[in-house]
């Protein structure tokens, strides 16, 4: 990657947890630019988390990159999804903080989940893991195509849009303290809140198409001709740094990047089998319903750990009525159908086990 600074001067360090925000039209090579930044971080010995991509699984192209030959890769998938791949695989709920030290590249791709809801929820789990790091040996570059997806992932684990926005802003503000660099892209400048845009170390402009620059950036027309900004070739970009510097750059095409009509799963030797979707708890304003995972946990605490209903309720922050209802529902299913659907969906191993009687 070559950069020529026109106003001011800066030098990108790939040993720093920088935040990059790329803006441009669809097909403008935003993803390729972010992947190029990821290559620079990998060359410096740091880790990479490819968190979001298109629905056709473009993040899986790392499996045929030169880095797949001498670095450890891990595919992260959702619950009730079976994945066979030429590298290690693991369910998102089983990921530990040590995995980000053990593996060089961690990939969370859309085809590895039952649907968008499952993917967004698991993505929030992954970023939360990194934010538990009190110290770190190397950076993790988090590649998030379409920055709005990061907001949606926080929304899946938040009570409201306001809380979700606050969590996302906090995540980006604190990223450098937990050793996480961020690469975000968006079609529109205003798709991302100003509180998040102002936290970027670098803003990169690709081709802006017929809409041109937003009002906040029209001053750039005093430096660049409008037709250049509207129809910028894929290999070129304009870069703005937090220090106020302005530059232009050029980067090479990545030969292993996913092509538009390509079946990337077949190309990289990954097969996926989908099970029955896991039912998740929903926030209803005054309370949250019990999802499959919490259902299975209640049964496990009651059967394996012999906790009373009151103790279970206290542990989960629920009323004592909830464990009673769930245990009754579980036993009714086992007695009637021969198994509990909720426990089977999460593979708890207790789907055919009757919860004991006589406890208080």
TORKEMI-67441 format. One record per residue (C-alpha): residue number from 0; residue in three letters; x, y, z. Coordinates in steps of 0.05 Angstrom, whole numbers, plus 32768, in hexadecimal, padded with zeros to 4 digits. Example, Ala and Ser with C-alpha at 12.3 -4.5 7.8 and 13.67 -1.06 7.14 Angstrom:
<roro 0; "ALA"; <80F6; 7FA6; 809C>>
<roro 1; "SER"; <8111; 7FEB; 808F>>
This chain:
<roro 0; "UNK"; <8000; 8000; 8000>>
<roro 1; "UNK"; <801C; 8044; 7FEB>>
<roro 2; "UNK"; <8005; 8086; 800A>>
<roro 3; "UNK"; <8019; 80CC; 7FF6>>
<roro 4; "UNK"; <8007; 8103; 8027>>
<roro 5; "UNK"; <7FEF; 8143; 8006>>
<roro 6; "UNK"; <7FE1; 816C; 8044>>
<roro 7; "UNK"; <8004; 815D; 8084>>
<roro 8; "UNK"; <8026; 811B; 8090>>
<roro 9; "UNK"; <8017; 80DA; 80B4>>
<roro 10; "UNK"; <8031; 8093; 80B8>>
<roro 11; "UNK"; <8004; 8058; 80C5>>
<roro 12; "UNK"; <8020; 802A; 80F9>>
<roro 13; "UNK"; <8007; 7FE2; 80F6>>
<roro 14; "UNK"; <801F; 7FD8; 813D>>
<roro 15; "UNK"; <7FEA; 8008; 8157>>
<roro 16; "UNK"; <7F9F; 7FF9; 8163>>
<roro 17; "UNK"; <7F87; 802A; 812E>>
<roro 18; "UNK"; <7F3F; 8031; 8117>>
<roro 19; "UNK"; <7F34; 8036; 80CB>>
<roro 20; "UNK"; <7EF1; 804D; 80AE>>
<roro 21; "UNK"; <7EE8; 8042; 8063>>
<roro 22; "UNK"; <7EB0; 8063; 803C>>
<roro 23; "UNK"; <7E9C; 8056; 7FF4>>
<roro 24; "UNK"; <7E6B; 8038; 7FC3>>
<roro 25; "UNK"; <7E5C; 7FEE; 7FBE>>
<roro 26; "UNK"; <7E90; 7FCC; 7F93>>
<roro 27; "UNK"; <7EC3; 8002; 7FA3>>
<roro 28; "UNK"; <7EF5; 7FD1; 7FC3>>
<roro 29; "UNK"; <7EE8; 7FE6; 800B>>
<roro 30; "UNK"; <7EED; 7F9E; 8023>>
<roro 31; "UNK"; <7F2D; 7F93; 7FFC>>
<roro 32; "UNK"; <7F4B; 7FD2; 801C>>
<roro 33; "UNK"; <7F3A; 7FB9; 8062>>
<roro 34; "UNK"; <7F57; 7F74; 8051>>
<roro 35; "UNK"; <7F97; 7F97; 803B>>
<roro 36; "UNK"; <7F9C; 7FB9; 807F>>
<roro 37; "UNK"; <7F91; 7F74; 809E>>
<roro 38; "UNK"; <7FCB; 7F59; 8076>>
<roro 39; "UNK"; <7FF8; 7F90; 8092>>
<roro 40; "UNK"; <7FE4; 7F7F; 80DA>>
<roro 41; "UNK"; <7FF0; 7F34; 80CD>>
<roro 42; "UNK"; <8035; 7F44; 80B0>>
<roro 43; "UNK"; <8046; 7F67; 80F2>>
<roro 44; "UNK"; <8033; 7F28; 8118>>
<roro 45; "UNK"; <7FEF; 7F3E; 8131>>
<roro 46; "UNK"; <7FAC; 7F19; 812F>>
<roro 47; "UNK"; <7F6F; 7F24; 8104>>
<roro 48; "UNK"; <7F24; 7F1B; 8112>>
<roro 49; "UNK"; <7EFA; 7F1E; 80D2>>
<roro 50; "UNK"; <7EB9; 7F2D; 80F6>>
<roro 51; "UNK"; <7E88; 7F41; 80BF>>
<roro 52; "UNK"; <7E83; 7F38; 8074>>
<roro 53; "UNK"; <7E4E; 7F32; 803E>>
<roro 54; "UNK"; <7E1A; 7EFB; 8042>>
<roro 55; "UNK"; <7E41; 7ED2; 800F>>
<roro 56; "UNK"; <7E7B; 7EC8; 8040>>
<roro 57; "UNK"; <7EB3; 7EF3; 8023>>
<roro 58; "UNK"; <7EDB; 7EED; 8064>>
<roro 59; "UNK"; <7EE7; 7EA3; 8054>>
<roro 60; "UNK"; <7F18; 7EB8; 801D>>
<roro 61; "UNK"; <7F4E; 7EBD; 8053>>
<roro 62; "UNK"; <7F4F; 7E71; 804F>>
<roro 63; "UNK"; <7F71; 7E75; 800A>>
<roro 64; "UNK"; <7F9E; 7EB0; 801B>>
<roro 65; "UNK"; <7FE9; 7EA7; 8023>>
<roro 66; "UNK"; <7FDE; 7EAE; 806E>>
<roro 67; "UNK"; <7FB8; 7E6D; 8071>>
<roro 68; "UNK"; <7FF8; 7E48; 8061>>
<roro 69; "UNK"; <8021; 7E5C; 809E>>
<roro 70; "UNK"; <7FEF; 7E78; 80D0>>
<roro 71; "UNK"; <7FB9; 7E59; 80FB>>
<roro 72; "UNK"; <7F71; 7E67; 80E6>>
<roro 73; "UNK"; <7F30; 7E5C; 810B>>
<roro 74; "UNK"; <7EE9; 7E5D; 80EF>>
<roro 75; "UNK"; <7EB3; 7E74; 8121>>
<roro 76; "UNK"; <7E6D; 7E5A; 8116>>
<roro 77; "UNK"; <7E28; 7E5E; 8137>>
<roro 78; "UNK"; <7E06; 7E2A; 8163>>
<roro 79; "UNK"; <7DE5; 7DF0; 813F>>
<roro 80; "UNK"; <7E13; 7DFA; 8103>>
<roro 81; "UNK"; <7E45; 7DC4; 80F0>>
<roro 82; "UNK"; <7E82; 7DDC; 80C9>>
<roro 83; "UNK"; <7EB8; 7DB4; 80A6>>
<roro 84; "UNK"; <7EF4; 7DDC; 808F>>
<roro 85; "UNK"; <7F3F; 7DD6; 8080>>
<roro 86; "UNK"; <7F4B; 7DFB; 80C2>>
<roro 87; "UNK"; <7F31; 7DF9; 810A>>
<roro 88; "UNK"; <7EE8; 7E0B; 8118>>
<roro 89; "UNK"; <7EC4; 7E1E; 8158>>
<roro 90; "UNK"; <7E7F; 7E36; 816D>>
<roro 91; "UNK"; <7E7E; 7E80; 8182>>
<roro 92; "UNK"; <7E63; 7E6D; 81C7>>
<roro 93; "UNK"; <7EA2; 7E42; 81D2>>
<roro 94; "UNK"; <7ED4; 7E78; 81BF>>
<roro 95; "UNK"; <7F04; 7E8D; 81F7>>
<roro 96; "UNK"; <7F32; 7EC8; 81FD>>
<roro 97; "UNK"; <7F6E; 7E9B; 81F3>>
<roro 98; "UNK"; <7F56; 7E8A; 81AD>>
<roro 99; "UNK"; <7F69; 7ED0; 8197>>
<roro 100; "UNK"; <7FB0; 7EC2; 81AD>>
<roro 101; "UNK"; <7FB2; 7E7B; 8191>>
<roro 102; "UNK"; <7F98; 7E8B; 814B>>
<roro 103; "UNK"; <7FB3; 7EBF; 811A>>
<roro 104; "UNK"; <7F72; 7EC6; 80F3>>
<roro 105; "UNK"; <7F2C; 7EBC; 8110>>
<roro 106; "UNK"; <7EF3; 7EBE; 80DC>>
<roro 107; "UNK"; <7EA9; 7EC8; 80EB>>
<roro 108; "UNK"; <7E84; 7EC3; 80A8>>
<roro 109; "UNK"; <7E3A; 7EC8; 809B>>
<roro 110; "UNK"; <7E31; 7E82; 807A>>
<roro 111; "UNK"; <7E4A; 7E63; 80BB>>
<roro 112; "UNK"; <7E0B; 7E7A; 80E1>>
<roro 113; "UNK"; <7DC1; 7E68; 80DF>>
<roro 114; "UNK"; <7DB0; 7EB0; 80CF>>
<roro 115; "UNK"; <7DC0; 7EF9; 80DA>>
<roro 116; "UNK"; <7DA4; 7EFA; 8121>>
<roro 117; "UNK"; <7DD1; 7EC0; 8135>>
<roro 118; "UNK"; <7E0D; 7EE1; 8113>>
<roro 119; "UNK"; <7E03; 7F25; 8135>>
<roro 120; "UNK"; <7DFA; 7F06; 817A>>
<roro 121; "UNK"; <7E39; 7EDC; 8172>>
<roro 122; "UNK"; <7E60; 7F18; 8157>>
<roro 123; "UNK"; <7E50; 7F3E; 8197>>
<roro 124; "UNK"; <7E6B; 7F02; 81BE>>
<roro 125; "UNK"; <7EAD; 7F04; 8198>>
<roro 126; "UNK"; <7EB9; 7F4F; 81A2>>
<roro 127; "UNK"; <7EA6; 7F48; 81EB>>
<roro 128; "UNK"; <7EDC; 7F13; 81F3>>
<roro 129; "UNK"; <7F12; 7F42; 81DA>>
<roro 130; "UNK"; <7EF9; 7F79; 8208>>
<roro 131; "UNK"; <7F09; 7F4D; 8244>>
<roro 132; "UNK"; <7F53; 7F51; 8234>>
<roro 133; "UNK"; <7F78; 7F74; 826D>>
<roro 134; "UNK"; <7FBA; 7F6B; 8249>>
<roro 135; "UNK"; <7FCF; 7F52; 8204>>
<roro 136; "UNK"; <800B; 7F38; 81DF>>
<roro 137; "UNK"; <7FF4; 7F4D; 819A>>
<roro 138; "UNK"; <7FBE; 7F77; 8179>>
<roro 139; "UNK"; <7F7E; 7F5B; 815B>>
<roro 140; "UNK"; <7F68; 7F7E; 811B>>
<roro 141; "UNK"; <7F1C; 7F78; 8118>>
<roro 142; "UNK"; <7F03; 7F7D; 80D0>>
<roro 143; "UNK"; <7EBA; 7F92; 80CE>>
<roro 144; "UNK"; <7E9D; 7F9B; 8089>>
<roro 145; "UNK"; <7E61; 7FCA; 808B>>
<roro 146; "UNK"; <7E69; 7FEC; 80CE>>
<roro 147; "UNK"; <7E1E; 7FED; 80DC>>
<roro 148; "UNK"; <7E23; 7FA2; 80E8>>
<roro 149; "UNK"; <7E4C; 7FB1; 8126>>
<roro 150; "UNK"; <7E12; 7FDC; 8140>>
<roro 151; "UNK"; <7DE0; 7FA4; 8131>>
<roro 152; "UNK"; <7E0B; 7F72; 8156>>
<roro 153; "UNK"; <7E0A; 7F9E; 8194>>
<roro 154; "UNK"; <7DBF; 7FA7; 818C>>
<roro 155; "UNK"; <7DB6; 7F5B; 8192>>
<roro 156; "UNK"; <7DD2; 7F5D; 81D8>>
<roro 157; "UNK"; <7DB8; 7FA2; 81ED>>
<roro 158; "UNK"; <7D75; 7FBA; 8208>>
<roro 159; "UNK"; <7D6E; 7FF4; 81D6>>
<roro 160; "UNK"; <7D8E; 8019; 819C>>
<roro 161; "UNK"; <7DA7; 804E; 81CC>>
<roro 162; "UNK"; <7DCC; 801A; 81F6>>
<roro 163; "UNK"; <7DE5; 7FF8; 81B6>>
<roro 164; "UNK"; <7E02; 8039; 819C>>
<roro 165; "UNK"; <7E23; 8047; 81DF>>
<roro 166; "UNK"; <7E42; 8002; 81E0>>
<roro 167; "UNK"; <7E5D; 8008; 8199>>
<roro 168; "UNK"; <7E7B; 804C; 81A8>>
<roro 169; "UNK"; <7E9A; 8031; 81E8>>
<roro 170; "UNK"; <7EB5; 7FF5; 81C1>>
<roro 171; "UNK"; <7ED9; 8021; 818E>>
<roro 172; "UNK"; <7EF1; 8053; 81C2>>
<roro 173; "UNK"; <7F0F; 801D; 81EE>>
<roro 174; "UNK"; <7F2A; 7FF2; 81B4>>
<roro 175; "UNK"; <7F71; 800B; 81BC>>
<roro 176; "UNK"; <7F72; 7FF9; 8206>>
<roro 177; "UNK"; <7F63; 7FAF; 81F8>>
<roro 178; "UNK"; <7F91; 7FAB; 81BB>>
<roro 179; "UNK"; <7F5D; 7FAB; 8184>>
<roro 180; "UNK"; <7F65; 7FCF; 8142>>
<roro 181; "UNK"; <7F25; 7FDA; 811A>>
<roro 182; "UNK"; <7F16; 7FDB; 80CF>>
<roro 183; "UNK"; <7ECF; 7FF4; 80BF>>
<roro 184; "UNK"; <7EAE; 8004; 807E>>
<roro 185; "UNK"; <7E6D; 8025; 8069>>
<roro 186; "UNK"; <7E4A; 803B; 8029>>
<roro 187; "UNK"; <7E35; 807E; 8048>>
<roro 188; "UNK"; <7E5C; 80AD; 8075>>
<roro 189; "UNK"; <7E1F; 80BB; 80A0>>
<roro 190; "UNK"; <7E0D; 8072; 80A9>>
<roro 191; "UNK"; <7E3A; 8073; 80E5>>
<roro 192; "UNK"; <7E2E; 80A2; 811F>>
<roro 193; "UNK"; <7E5B; 80DE; 8128>>
<roro 194; "UNK"; <7E72; 80C4; 816C>>
<roro 195; "UNK"; <7E8F; 8089; 8148>>
<roro 196; "UNK"; <7EAB; 80AE; 810B>>
<roro 197; "UNK"; <7ED3; 80DD; 8137>>
<roro 198; "UNK"; <7EF5; 80A2; 8158>>
<roro 199; "UNK"; <7F14; 808C; 8117>>
<roro 200; "UNK"; <7F5F; 8094; 810F>>
<roro 201; "UNK"; <7F59; 8092; 80C3>>
<roro 202; "UNK"; <7F1E; 809F; 8094>>
<roro 203; "UNK"; <7F28; 8081; 804F>>
<roro 204; "UNK"; <7EFF; 8097; 8013>>
<roro 205; "UNK"; <7EF4; 8069; 7FD8>>
<roro 206; "UNK"; <7EC9; 807A; 7F9C>>
<roro 207; "UNK"; <7E8D; 80A2; 7FB4>>
<roro 208; "UNK"; <7E61; 8099; 7F76>>
<roro 209; "UNK"; <7E29; 80C8; 7F61>>
<roro 210; "UNK"; <7E1C; 80E2; 7FA8>>
<roro 211; "UNK"; <7E62; 8100; 7FB0>>
<roro 212; "UNK"; <7E7D; 8118; 7FF3>>
<roro 213; "UNK"; <7E52; 8127; 8030>>
<roro 214; "UNK"; <7E4E; 816F; 804A>>
<roro 215; "UNK"; <7E82; 8160; 8080>>
<roro 216; "UNK"; <7EB5; 814E; 804A>>
<roro 217; "UNK"; <7EA6; 817E; 8011>>
<roro 218; "UNK"; <7EE5; 81A6; 8023>>
<roro 219; "UNK"; <7F0B; 816E; 8000>>
<roro 220; "UNK"; <7EF1; 8189; 7FBD>>
<roro 221; "UNK"; <7F24; 81C1; 7FC6>>
<roro 222; "UNK"; <7F5A; 818B; 7FC0>>
<roro 223; "UNK"; <7F3C; 8156; 7F92>>
<roro 224; "UNK"; <7F12; 815D; 7F53>>
<roro 225; "UNK"; <7EC9; 8144; 7F5E>>
<roro 226; "UNK"; <7ECD; 8113; 7F24>>
<roro 227; "UNK"; <7F0A; 80F1; 7F45>>
<roro 228; "UNK"; <7EE3; 80E6; 7F86>>
<roro 229; "UNK"; <7EA5; 80CE; 7F61>>
<roro 230; "UNK"; <7EC9; 809C; 7F34>>
<roro 231; "UNK"; <7F08; 8088; 7F59>>
<roro 232; "UNK"; <7F27; 8047; 7F3E>>
<roro 233; "UNK"; <7F24; 800D; 7F6E>>
<roro 234; "UNK"; <7F6F; 800D; 7F7E>>
<roro 235; "UNK"; <7F70; 8056; 7F95>>
<roro 236; "UNK"; <7F59; 8078; 7FD4>>
<roro 237; "UNK"; <7F5A; 80BA; 7FFA>>
<roro 238; "UNK"; <7F6F; 80B7; 8043>>
<roro 239; "UNK"; <7F62; 80E8; 807C>>
<roro 240; "UNK"; <7F86; 80E0; 80BE>>
<roro 241; "UNK"; <7F71; 80F5; 8104>>
<roro 242; "UNK"; <7FAC; 8126; 8103>>
<roro 243; "UNK"; <7F8B; 814B; 80C9>>
<roro 244; "UNK"; <7FB8; 8131; 8092>>
<roro 245; "UNK"; <7F9D; 8122; 804C>>
<roro 246; "UNK"; <7FBB; 80F1; 801C>>
<roro 247; "UNK"; <7FAF; 80C4; 7FE0>>
<roro 248; "UNK"; <7FC1; 807B; 7FDB>>
<roro 249; "UNK"; <7FC4; 803E; 7FAF>>
<roro 250; "UNK"; <7FC0; 7FF4; 7FC1>>
<roro 251; "UNK"; <7FC4; 7FB4; 7F9B>>
<roro 252; "UNK"; <7F8A; 7F85; 7F8B>>
<roro 253; "UNK"; <7F87; 7F48; 7FB9>>
<roro 254; "UNK"; <7F87; 7F0B; 7F8B>>
<roro 255; "UNK"; <7F65; 7EDD; 7FBF>>
<roro 256; "UNK"; <7F2C; 7F0D; 7FCE>>
<roro 257; "UNK"; <7EE6; 7EEE; 7FC2>>
<roro 258; "UNK"; <7EC8; 7EFB; 7F7E>>
<roro 259; "UNK"; <7E80; 7F13; 7F78>>
<roro 260; "UNK"; <7E60; 7ED3; 7F5D>>
<roro 261; "UNK"; <7E90; 7EA1; 7F7C>>
<roro 262; "UNK"; <7E7A; 7E6A; 7FAB>>
<roro 263; "UNK"; <7EAF; 7E77; 7FE0>>
<roro 264; "UNK"; <7E9A; 7E3B; 800C>>
<roro 265; "UNK"; <7EA9; 7E0B; 7FD3>>
<roro 266; "UNK"; <7EE8; 7E31; 7FBE>>
<roro 267; "UNK"; <7F09; 7E2B; 8002>>
<roro 268; "UNK"; <7EEF; 7DE5; 8014>>
<roro 269; "UNK"; <7EBD; 7DF7; 804B>>
<roro 270; "UNK"; <7E7C; 7DD0; 8055>>
<roro 271; "UNK"; <7E44; 7DE7; 8083>>
<roro 272; "UNK"; <7E08; 7DC1; 809F>>
<roro 273; "UNK"; <7DD1; 7DE7; 80C2>>
<roro 274; "UNK"; <7DA8; 7DCD; 80FD>>
<roro 275; "UNK"; <7D68; 7DE8; 811A>>
<roro 276; "UNK"; <7D6C; 7E31; 812E>>
<roro 277; "UNK"; <7D76; 7E40; 8178>>
<roro 278; "UNK"; <7D3E; 7E69; 8196>>
<roro 279; "UNK"; <7D59; 7EA6; 81BA>>
<roro 280; "UNK"; <7D3A; 7ECD; 81F4>>
<roro 281; "UNK"; <7D18; 7F0E; 81E0>>
<roro 282; "UNK"; <7D13; 7F4F; 8207>>
<roro 283; "UNK"; <7CCA; 7F61; 8210>>
<roro 284; "UNK"; <7CD1; 7FA4; 8233>>
<roro 285; "UNK"; <7CC2; 7F8B; 8279>>
<roro 286; "UNK"; <7CE4; 7F47; 8275>>
<roro 287; "UNK"; <7D0C; 7F19; 8249>>
<roro 288; "UNK"; <7CF2; 7ED6; 8231>>
<roro 289; "UNK"; <7D1A; 7E97; 823E>>
<roro 290; "UNK"; <7D42; 7E80; 8201>>
<roro 291; "UNK"; <7D5D; 7E3A; 81F3>>
<roro 292; "UNK"; <7DA2; 7E48; 8212>>
<roro 293; "UNK"; <7D85; 7E62; 8254>>
<roro 294; "UNK"; <7D52; 7E29; 8254>>
<roro 295; "UNK"; <7D8B; 7DF6; 824E>>
<roro 296; "UNK"; <7DB2; 7E19; 8285>>
<roro 297; "UNK"; <7D77; 7E16; 82B5>>
<roro 298; "UNK"; <7D70; 7DCB; 82A9>>
<roro 299; "UNK"; <7DBB; 7DC0; 82B1>>
<roro 300; "UNK"; <7DBD; 7DE6; 82F3>>
<roro 301; "UNK"; <7D81; 7DBF; 830C>>
<roro 302; "UNK"; <7D98; 7D7A; 82F5>>
<roro 303; "UNK"; <7DE3; 7D7B; 82F6>>
<roro 304; "UNK"; <7DF1; 7DAC; 832E>>
<roro 305; "UNK"; <7DB2; 7D9D; 8358>>
<roro 306; "UNK"; <7DA3; 7DE6; 8364>>
<roro 307; "UNK"; <7D5E; 7DF8; 837F>>
<roro 308; "UNK"; <7D2F; 7E22; 8355>>
<roro 309; "UNK"; <7D3B; 7E5D; 8383>>
<roro 310; "UNK"; <7D86; 7E56; 837B>>
<roro 311; "UNK"; <7D80; 7E51; 832F>>
<roro 312; "UNK"; <7D54; 7E8F; 832D>>
<roro 313; "UNK"; <7D86; 7EB5; 8357>>
<roro 314; "UNK"; <7DC1; 7E9F; 832B>>
<roro 315; "UNK"; <7D9E; 7EB4; 82EB>>
<roro 316; "UNK"; <7D7D; 7EF3; 8305>>
<roro 317; "UNK"; <7D38; 7ED7; 82FA>>
<roro 318; "UNK"; <7CFA; 7ECF; 8324>>
<roro 319; "UNK"; <7CF1; 7E8B; 8345>>
<roro 320; "UNK"; <7CB5; 7E7F; 8317>>
<roro 321; "UNK"; <7CE2; 7E7B; 82D9>>
<roro 322; "UNK"; <7D09; 7E3C; 82EC>>
<roro 323; "UNK"; <7CC9; 7E1A; 8303>>
<roro 324; "UNK"; <7CA8; 7E28; 82C0>>
<roro 325; "UNK"; <7CE4; 7E13; 8296>>
<roro 326; "UNK"; <7CEE; 7DD2; 82BD>>
<roro 327; "UNK"; <7CA4; 7DC0; 82B6>>
<roro 328; "UNK"; <7CA7; 7DD0; 826B>>
<roro 329; "UNK"; <7CE6; 7DA6; 8263>>
<roro 330; "UNK"; <7CC9; 7D69; 8287>>
<roro 331; "UNK"; <7C88; 7D6E; 8260>>
<roro 332; "UNK"; <7CAF; 7D6C; 821E>>
<roro 333; "UNK"; <7CDA; 7D31; 8234>>
<roro 334; "UNK"; <7C9D; 7D0A; 824C>>
<roro 335; "UNK"; <7C72; 7D1B; 8210>>
<roro 336; "UNK"; <7CA2; 7D1C; 81D5>>
<roro 337; "UNK"; <7CDC; 7CF6; 81F2>>
<roro 338; "UNK"; <7D0B; 7D32; 81F0>>
<roro 339; "UNK"; <7D0F; 7D7D; 81FF>>
<roro 340; "UNK"; <7D16; 7DA6; 81BE>>
<roro 341; "UNK"; <7D39; 7DE0; 81E0>>
<roro 342; "UNK"; <7D6E; 7DB4; 8201>>
<roro 343; "UNK"; <7D77; 7D8E; 81BF>>
<roro 344; "UNK"; <7D81; 7DCE; 8197>>
<roro 345; "UNK"; <7DBB; 7DE5; 81C4>>
<roro 346; "UNK"; <7DD6; 7D9D; 81CA>>
<roro 347; "UNK"; <7DD6; 7D9F; 8216>>
<roro 348; "UNK"; <7DD6; 7D53; 821D>>
<roro 349; "UNK"; <7D99; 7D57; 824A>>
<roro 350; "UNK"; <7D64; 7D57; 8214>>
<roro 351; "UNK"; <7D4A; 7D12; 822A>>
<roro 352; "UNK"; <7D55; 7D1B; 8275>>
<roro 353; "UNK"; <7D1B; 7D27; 82A4>>
<roro 354; "UNK"; <7D2B; 7D5D; 82D7>>
<roro 355; "UNK"; <7D26; 7D3E; 831D>>
<roro 356; "UNK"; <7CE8; 7D47; 8348>>
<roro 357; "UNK"; <7CDF; 7D5D; 838F>>
<roro 358; "UNK"; <7D0E; 7D97; 8393>>
<roro 359; "UNK"; <7CF7; 7DDB; 83AE>>
